[in-house]
């Protein structure tokens, strides 16, 4: 059995850590175990679950103290004698990868989950562009969640699935596309869950429910979502918007709902751990993000058969069902018209379709396990 050091930032309910946990739950843990390296201040850490599955957790200083972070991580990696580390910090991965090189770890994976964009995040975007060339320096293997995320950080480098072998005459390392796979059985539509969640949230059975799950931050663009809903409500008085999550922009979005006169029809649930039930209660899912890699919530929502509306700043690879669309971030009215066309078109064959397209977590986790084992044997 080998242990892989999974290098994360803060576990605050974001997509990258959710992807890692999905793979951890499904992987053969008698052959591969995960250790989690997290920033101090993480709010949503499944400590008991990780420990029960055989994993370990290590808390590190944040990157506000880069020298302290690298020294602490290098020491822990050396003490635990890993052969593989898997970094999920996008362009900031150059720091943990440097620590891994100092610790003598032979297989150092850089995994990109995102891109960049959004006017309110100019400083973050500048930092990403500044550190992008550095991120690859100390990596031995390149991963991405989608072709779009791969091109953003690695350029036009060739890609391959996890199960494909390296070509013997290839001069350049290929990027491995590791899908944001899910348990398709867990996220299938359930009439029982639909009734249960609607009762809990006091939503009438005949209401048309728009759903959104995401961290409240500029990337997710929830203010625009409120504007869309205001347009929807003008044409359908039975519409309800359910927004799930937490984050720094939550109060701003709540204020926008009040200012728009729609707050009585908007439900803010806060952070929840039962997304699989919530999707069944929705009738349409919206994600008007300013940028994404390949959002795992988009995969989950489609698995529940929901028609989904994504911004065209999300990779087209997220469109897994014919009922899903990509729209420009222009007019809220145009989005509202598309939303109203989503009534009564849930696709009950969605789990099978997603499995065929490689998004079943058990098949994907088996490929990742084999990749780790092969790399471990060869180093």
PETASUL-V986194 format. One record per residue. RES is the residue in one letter. D_FIRST is the distance of its C-alpha to the first C-alpha in Angstrom with 1 decimal. Layout:
res=RES d_first=D_FIRST
res=RES d_first=D_FIRST
//
This chain:
res=X d_first=0.0
res=X d_first=3.8
res=X d_first=6.9
res=X d_first=10.0
res=X d_first=13.4
res=X d_first=15.7
res=X d_first=19.2
res=X d_first=21.9
res=X d_first=25.5
res=X d_first=27.2
res=X d_first=25.9
res=X d_first=29.3
res=X d_first=28.8
res=X d_first=28.6
res=X d_first=27.2
res=X d_first=24.4
res=X d_first=22.6
res=X d_first=23.4
res=X d_first=21.7
res=X d_first=18.5
res=X d_first=18.7
res=X d_first=19.5
res=X d_first=16.4
res=X d_first=14.2
res=X d_first=16.1
res=X d_first=15.7
res=X d_first=12.2
res=X d_first=9.8
res=X d_first=8.0
res=X d_first=6.2
res=X d_first=4.3
res=X d_first=5.5
res=X d_first=7.3
res=X d_first=10.6
res=X d_first=12.9
res=X d_first=16.5
res=X d_first=19.2
res=X d_first=22.7
res=X d_first=26.3
res=X d_first=28.4
res=X d_first=30.7
res=X d_first=28.3
res=X d_first=30.1
res=X d_first=27.9
res=X d_first=24.5
res=X d_first=22.8
res=X d_first=21.7
res=X d_first=21.5
res=X d_first=19.7
res=X d_first=16.9
res=X d_first=16.6
res=X d_first=16.8
res=X d_first=13.9
res=X d_first=11.7
res=X d_first=12.5
res=X d_first=14.6
res=X d_first=17.9
res=X d_first=19.8
res=X d_first=23.5
res=X d_first=25.2
res=X d_first=28.9
res=X d_first=30.1
res=X d_first=31.1
res=X d_first=34.7
res=X d_first=33.7
res=X d_first=31.8
res=X d_first=32.0
res=X d_first=30.8
res=X d_first=27.9
res=X d_first=26.8
res=X d_first=27.1
res=X d_first=25.2
res=X d_first=22.3
res=X d_first=22.2
res=X d_first=22.1
res=X d_first=19.2
res=X d_first=17.1
res=X d_first=18.1
res=X d_first=17.4
res=X d_first=13.8
res=X d_first=13.2
res=X d_first=11.6
res=X d_first=11.6
res=X d_first=12.4
res=X d_first=14.9
res=X d_first=16.6
res=X d_first=20.2
res=X d_first=22.4
res=X d_first=25.7
res=X d_first=27.7
res=X d_first=30.0
res=X d_first=29.3
res=X d_first=25.8
res=X d_first=27.5
res=X d_first=27.2
res=X d_first=23.5
res=X d_first=22.9
res=X d_first=25.3
res=X d_first=23.4
res=X d_first=20.2
res=X d_first=22.2
res=X d_first=23.7
res=X d_first=20.4
res=X d_first=19.5
res=X d_first=16.7
res=X d_first=17.0
res=X d_first=16.1
res=X d_first=18.3
res=X d_first=18.9
res=X d_first=22.3
res=X d_first=22.6
res=X d_first=26.2
res=X d_first=27.0
res=X d_first=30.8
res=X d_first=34.1
res=X d_first=37.2
res=X d_first=40.6
res=X d_first=43.0
res=X d_first=46.1
res=X d_first=45.1
res=X d_first=42.0
res=X d_first=43.7
res=X d_first=42.2
res=X d_first=38.6
res=X d_first=39.4
res=X d_first=40.9
res=X d_first=37.9
res=X d_first=35.6
res=X d_first=37.9
res=X d_first=38.2
res=X d_first=34.4
res=X d_first=33.5
res=X d_first=34.1
res=X d_first=32.1
res=X d_first=29.0
res=X d_first=28.1
res=X d_first=28.8
res=X d_first=25.5
res=X d_first=23.2
res=X d_first=21.6
res=X d_first=20.9
res=X d_first=23.2
res=X d_first=22.6
res=X d_first=25.2
res=X d_first=25.8
res=X d_first=29.0
res=X d_first=31.3
res=X d_first=33.6
res=X d_first=31.0
res=X d_first=30.0
res=X d_first=33.6
res=X d_first=34.4
res=X d_first=32.0
res=X d_first=31.4
res=X d_first=34.8
res=X d_first=35.3
res=X d_first=32.2
res=X d_first=31.0
res=X d_first=28.3
res=X d_first=25.9
res=X d_first=23.5
res=X d_first=19.8
res=X d_first=19.9
res=X d_first=22.5
res=X d_first=22.1
res=X d_first=23.9
res=X d_first=27.4
res=X d_first=28.0
res=X d_first=31.3
res=X d_first=30.3
res=X d_first=31.5
res=X d_first=29.9
res=X d_first=26.4
res=X d_first=26.5
res=X d_first=25.5
res=X d_first=22.9
res=X d_first=24.3
res=X d_first=21.7
res=X d_first=23.8
res=X d_first=24.3
res=X d_first=23.4
res=X d_first=24.1
res=X d_first=24.0
res=X d_first=27.3
res=X d_first=28.1
res=X d_first=27.9
res=X d_first=30.3
res=X d_first=32.8
res=X d_first=36.4
res=X d_first=37.4
res=X d_first=41.1
res=X d_first=40.2
res=X d_first=38.2
res=X d_first=41.1
res=X d_first=43.7
res=X d_first=41.6
res=X d_first=41.0
res=X d_first=44.6
res=X d_first=46.0
res=X d_first=43.9
res=X d_first=45.0
res=X d_first=48.6
res=X d_first=48.6
res=X d_first=51.1
res=X d_first=50.0
res=X d_first=52.2
res=X d_first=51.0
res=X d_first=49.6
res=X d_first=46.4
res=X d_first=44.9
res=X d_first=41.4
res=X d_first=39.4
res=X d_first=36.1
res=X d_first=35.2
res=X d_first=35.4
res=X d_first=39.0
res=X d_first=39.3
res=X d_first=41.3
res=X d_first=38.7
res=X d_first=39.0
res=X d_first=42.8
res=X d_first=43.6
res=X d_first=47.2
res=X d_first=47.9
res=X d_first=46.4
res=X d_first=49.0
res=X d_first=51.7
res=X d_first=50.5
res=X d_first=50.7
res=X d_first=54.2
res=X d_first=55.3
res=X d_first=53.7
res=X d_first=55.4
res=X d_first=58.8
res=X d_first=58.4
res=X d_first=56.5
res=X d_first=57.3
res=X d_first=54.7
res=X d_first=51.8
res=X d_first=49.2
res=X d_first=46.6
res=X d_first=43.4
res=X d_first=41.4
res=X d_first=38.0
res=X d_first=36.3
res=X d_first=37.2
res=X d_first=37.8
res=X d_first=40.5
res=X d_first=42.8
res=X d_first=43.1
res=X d_first=46.4
res=X d_first=47.8
res=X d_first=47.0
res=X d_first=48.4
res=X d_first=51.6
res=X d_first=51.8
res=X d_first=51.7
res=X d_first=54.5
res=X d_first=56.5
res=X d_first=56.2
res=X d_first=57.5
res=X d_first=54.5
res=X d_first=52.6
res=X d_first=53.8
res=X d_first=51.9
res=X d_first=48.6
res=X d_first=45.9
res=X d_first=43.5
res=X d_first=40.7
res=X d_first=38.6
res=X d_first=34.8
res=X d_first=33.5
res=X d_first=30.2
res=X d_first=31.7
res=X d_first=32.2
res=X d_first=31.6
res=X d_first=34.8
res=X d_first=36.8
res=X d_first=36.6
res=X d_first=38.3
res=X d_first=41.1
res=X d_first=41.8
res=X d_first=44.0
res=X d_first=43.2
res=X d_first=40.5
res=X d_first=41.5
res=X d_first=39.6
res=X d_first=42.2
res=X d_first=39.8
res=X d_first=41.1
res=X d_first=37.8
res=X d_first=34.3
res=X d_first=31.4
res=X d_first=30.6
res=X d_first=31.0
res=X d_first=28.6
res=X d_first=31.5
res=X d_first=33.4
res=X d_first=30.8
res=X d_first=30.7
res=X d_first=34.5
res=X d_first=35.0
res=X d_first=32.6
res=X d_first=35.1
res=X d_first=37.8
res=X d_first=39.5
res=X d_first=41.8
res=X d_first=40.5
res=X d_first=42.4
res=X d_first=40.7
res=X d_first=42.4
res=X d_first=42.7
res=X d_first=40.7
res=X d_first=37.6
res=X d_first=36.1
res=X d_first=37.7
res=X d_first=34.3
res=X d_first=34.1
res=X d_first=36.9
res=X d_first=35.2
res=X d_first=38.1
res=X d_first=41.7
res=X d_first=42.8
res=X d_first=41.2
res=X d_first=43.2
res=X d_first=43.1
res=X d_first=46.1
res=X d_first=47.6
res=X d_first=47.8
res=X d_first=51.5
res=X d_first=53.6
res=X d_first=52.4
res=X d_first=55.1
res=X d_first=53.4
res=X d_first=50.1
res=X d_first=52.0
res=X d_first=53.5
res=X d_first=50.2
res=X d_first=48.9
res=X d_first=51.9
res=X d_first=51.2
res=X d_first=47.8
res=X d_first=49.3
res=X d_first=48.3
res=X d_first=46.1
res=X d_first=42.6
res=X d_first=40.6
res=X d_first=39.2
res=X d_first=37.4
res=X d_first=35.3
res=X d_first=31.8
res=X d_first=32.2
res=X d_first=33.4
res=X d_first=30.5
res=X d_first=28.0
res=X d_first=29.9
res=X d_first=29.7
res=X d_first=25.9
res=X d_first=25.6
res=X d_first=23.8
res=X d_first=20.6
res=X d_first=18.7
res=X d_first=19.5
res=X d_first=18.9
res=X d_first=15.5
res=X d_first=14.5
res=X d_first=16.0
res=X d_first=14.3
res=X d_first=10.8
res=X d_first=12.2
res=X d_first=13.7
res=X d_first=10.7
res=X d_first=8.9
res=X d_first=12.4
res=X d_first=13.2
res=X d_first=10.3
res=X d_first=11.4
res=X d_first=15.0
res=X d_first=15.1
//
